[in-house]
């Protein structure tokens, strides 16, 4: 028995062995208590339980897995599928192979003379012989079938609870939710309840999440937390709580690398703020964001680019063609670009990836390209905007410069977005197309900024093989932002085809 078990110190915690779950529990589980882990088949209960026993093995605690449904061979196969081993953990099947012969056809689990009480006494004897510190009982659905009535079932579970408490055992009881809906008997008996869910979407992989329903005497992070089952076990992505994350940072503005854009913004970009670049497809939102990111990289600051929309190869090729080669920064370890498949990602996993970039890689600038794909990836998440608000608040408190790209439907005229997130933005840039003398041109304007007195003009934006050029304020047109520009003066304020100008490099 390990030192942390002795005396069952109320302040001591048992680590669960599942990355992220201990963070949700603010340290782990209280020793010498009985916990319920419930979930439908396939939600990850067995994997979580096996990791709990393996964590105990590493700490020197003896573990016991009592199975009433699966065989030892199946359990070891599950462990091997995660590159794990059950060596040093006692596995006991309450079903013997020879009990399914002709002489025992009258019972599914045991001979007819063996009832629930004798099954429970068999568990008592097994625990007395092995003297474990951590115990897993899988699963309660078998005991429920044997009990035949709720009163008897409850009494036997209470008997198990008191027995394990006297033996200073920390127990995980697994339940597959085969009880009647609304039956909370086990919830009232258990010291803590962890509920696992598996949700199927119309397209893409299933989503899994867990919730700590109760935990007596302990604080924990409530709500739903996304998790995935990976090779090696379960990985939980704790729900992001921005208020828990603060650090000091300089509030001095940084340049975008373009003098004209800095002028539009007032002083450039401020650490701890987010900027939304909105406009129709092809107007230059991604290119503008990449130009701002390169300026940060050239200062030696690290950046992370989360790419939802286009392929990584396309982004690299296009940036190189515009004289904004990203490969040297990737090779130097300053830039990380993560290609994300929207159909395979949960909000919690994305937030965890951003946190990892900021806290582990010391990233100072984050680009999300784009919010449209992020929204479409999770159409069933009703609180996606609230999750984005929490993520942006977290980045702000970490002093990170955040750039978000939002595509709008249409090319000219009334442009609309799937998601109105402008109220979350500290700064908002609007990019538009307009026509002049039979040529399609582009414009950029800063609609709002909360950090400085920004310029109210609309400037021309040109993107060519030499990069980005921000022109002088456009004076000869009106209605550019509405998508229906009208010439009210002359076109003399527009940039020439090949002017001599500073490209901000």
Protein Blocks (a to p, Z undefined) as FASTA:
>chain_A
ZZklgopaakbccdehighjlmmnonpacehiacdddddehilmmmmmmmmmmmmmmnop
acddddfkbcfklmmmmmmmnopafehiacddfbdfklmcmklmmpfkbcfklcfklmmm
mmmmmmmmnopabdcdddfklmmmmnopaklmmmmmmmmmmmmmmnopacddddehlace
hiaklmmmpmbdcdddddddfbdcdddddddfbaghiacdedjddddddehiacdddddd
fklpccdddfbdcdehiaklmmmnonapaehiacdddddehilpmmmmmmmmmmmmmnop
acddddfkbcfklmmmmmmmnopafklmmmnopaccddddfklccfklmmmmmmmmmmmn
opabdcdddfklmmmmmmmlmklmmmmmmmmmmmmmnopacddddddedjehjdddfbdc
klmpmbdcddddddeehiacdddddfbdckbccdfbdcdddddfkbpadddddfkbghkl
nopacdfbdfklpccfbdcddehZZ
